[in-house]
């Protein structure tokens, strides 16, 4: 009678359990990092939208005659584009002139101070009809063009 040698062509049960344990550990580690990644992504998106809003307001103020720079407000959608509908708005920007042709820099000559306007821009995320959350506040310096 021939006795065959037994060649193993598969994995043992212990090898499978160890492989599954390593794979489970790796998957749990990846799942644990997801909330941090999503939080970082959300923060980066907010910063991008805020930058787009500031750029839009700054460009509009640059196109306005220096003497006509005044307080105002604007509404923006979830991508940071200006809209008119309060219903679709996700961000509200309120800007106000803090100094307009007044002495704002100690020691600066009057000609510098008279040709400079400081505009404070506050950006709010609209949460509900009654509540907005301040997400950013930026000062803009607008100079009188010659």
C-alpha positions as CSV (number, residue, x, y, z in Angstrom):
1,X,0.0,0.0,0.0
2,X,1.2,3.4,-1.0
3,X,1.4,6.0,1.6
4,X,0.9,9.5,0.2
5,X,2.7,12.4,1.8
6,X,0.3,15.0,2.7
7,X,1.1,18.4,1.2
8,X,-0.6,21.4,2.7
9,X,-2.0,23.8,0.2
10,X,-4.1,26.0,2.5
11,X,-3.9,28.1,5.6
12,X,-4.3,26.7,9.1
13,X,-7.0,27.9,11.3
14,X,-4.5,29.7,13.5
15,X,-3.1,31.6,10.6
16,X,-6.6,32.6,9.5
17,X,-7.4,33.9,13.0
18,X,-4.2,35.9,13.2
19,X,-4.8,37.4,9.8
20,X,-8.4,38.4,10.7
21,X,-7.1,39.9,13.9
22,X,-4.6,42.1,12.1
23,X,-7.1,43.1,9.5
24,X,-9.7,44.0,12.2
25,X,-7.1,46.0,14.1
26,X,-6.2,48.0,10.9
27,X,-9.9,48.6,10.0
28,X,-10.6,49.9,13.5
29,X,-7.6,52.2,13.4
30,X,-8.8,53.7,10.0
31,X,-12.4,54.1,11.3
32,X,-11.0,55.9,14.4
33,X,-9.3,58.4,12.2
34,X,-12.4,59.2,10.1
35,X,-14.0,61.7,12.6
36,X,-10.7,63.7,12.8
37,X,-10.5,63.8,9.0
38,X,-14.1,64.8,8.5
39,X,-13.7,67.6,11.1
40,X,-10.5,68.8,9.4
41,X,-12.3,68.7,6.0
42,X,-15.3,70.7,7.4
43,X,-12.9,73.3,8.9
44,X,-11.0,73.7,5.6
45,X,-14.3,74.1,3.7
46,X,-15.4,76.8,6.1
47,X,-12.1,78.7,5.7
48,X,-12.3,78.4,1.9
49,X,-15.9,79.8,1.9
50,X,-14.9,82.6,4.3
51,X,-12.0,83.5,2.1
52,X,-14.4,83.6,-0.9
53,X,-16.8,85.8,1.0
54,X,-14.0,88.2,2.1
55,X,-12.7,88.4,-1.5
56,X,-16.2,89.3,-2.8
57,X,-16.8,92.0,-0.2
58,X,-13.3,93.4,-0.7
59,X,-13.7,93.5,-4.5
60,X,-17.1,95.2,-4.1
61,X,-15.6,97.8,-1.7
62,X,-12.7,98.5,-4.1
63,X,-15.2,99.3,-6.8
64,X,-17.0,101.7,-4.5
65,X,-15.9,105.4,-4.4
66,X,-14.0,106.0,-1.2
67,X,-16.5,108.6,0.0
68,X,-19.4,106.1,-0.5
69,X,-18.0,103.3,1.6
70,X,-20.6,102.4,4.1
71,X,-22.0,99.7,6.4
72,X,-23.8,96.8,4.7
73,X,-24.8,93.2,4.7
74,X,-24.9,90.3,2.2
75,X,-26.1,86.8,2.1
76,X,-24.2,83.8,0.7
77,X,-25.0,80.2,-0.2
78,X,-23.2,77.1,1.0
79,X,-20.4,77.6,-1.6
80,X,-19.8,81.2,-0.7
81,X,-21.5,82.9,-3.7
82,X,-23.7,85.9,-3.0
83,X,-27.4,85.4,-3.3
84,X,-30.5,87.5,-2.6
85,X,-32.8,84.8,-1.1
86,X,-32.8,84.6,2.7
87,X,-34.3,81.2,2.5
88,X,-31.4,79.7,0.6
89,X,-28.7,81.6,2.5
90,X,-26.1,79.7,4.6
91,X,-23.8,82.6,5.5
92,X,-24.5,86.2,6.4
93,X,-21.7,88.8,6.2
94,X,-22.1,92.1,8.0
95,X,-19.6,94.8,7.3
96,X,-19.2,98.1,9.0
97,X,-16.9,101.1,8.6
98,X,-14.9,101.5,11.8
99,X,-12.7,104.4,10.8
100,X,-13.3,106.5,7.7
101,X,-10.8,109.4,7.2
102,X,-10.1,109.8,10.9
103,X,-6.8,109.6,12.8
104,X,-6.4,105.9,13.4
105,X,-2.7,105.5,13.5
106,X,-0.9,107.3,16.3
107,X,1.9,109.3,14.9
108,X,0.7,109.0,11.3
109,X,0.3,112.1,9.3
110,X,-3.2,113.4,8.7
111,X,-2.9,112.8,4.9
112,X,-2.5,109.0,5.6
113,X,-5.4,108.8,8.0
114,X,-7.7,110.8,5.8
115,X,-7.1,108.4,2.9
116,X,-7.8,105.2,4.8
117,X,-11.0,103.4,5.8
118,X,-11.0,100.3,8.1
119,X,-13.9,98.0,7.4
120,X,-14.7,95.2,9.8
121,X,-16.4,92.2,8.2
122,X,-18.2,89.6,10.4
123,X,-19.2,86.3,8.8
124,X,-22.0,84.3,10.4
125,X,-23.1,80.8,9.7
126,X,-27.0,80.7,9.6
127,X,-28.1,77.9,11.9
128,X,-31.8,78.8,12.1
129,X,-34.1,81.8,11.6
130,X,-33.4,83.0,15.1
131,X,-29.7,82.0,15.5
132,X,-26.5,82.8,13.6
133,X,-23.0,81.7,14.7
134,X,-20.1,84.0,14.2
135,X,-17.4,82.0,12.3
136,X,-14.9,84.7,11.4
137,X,-14.2,88.4,11.8
138,X,-11.8,90.3,9.5
139,X,-10.6,93.9,9.3
140,X,-10.1,95.3,5.7
141,X,-8.1,98.4,5.0
142,X,-9.4,100.4,2.1
143,X,-7.3,103.2,0.7
144,X,-8.4,106.2,-1.3
145,X,-7.3,105.8,-4.9
146,X,-5.8,108.7,-6.7
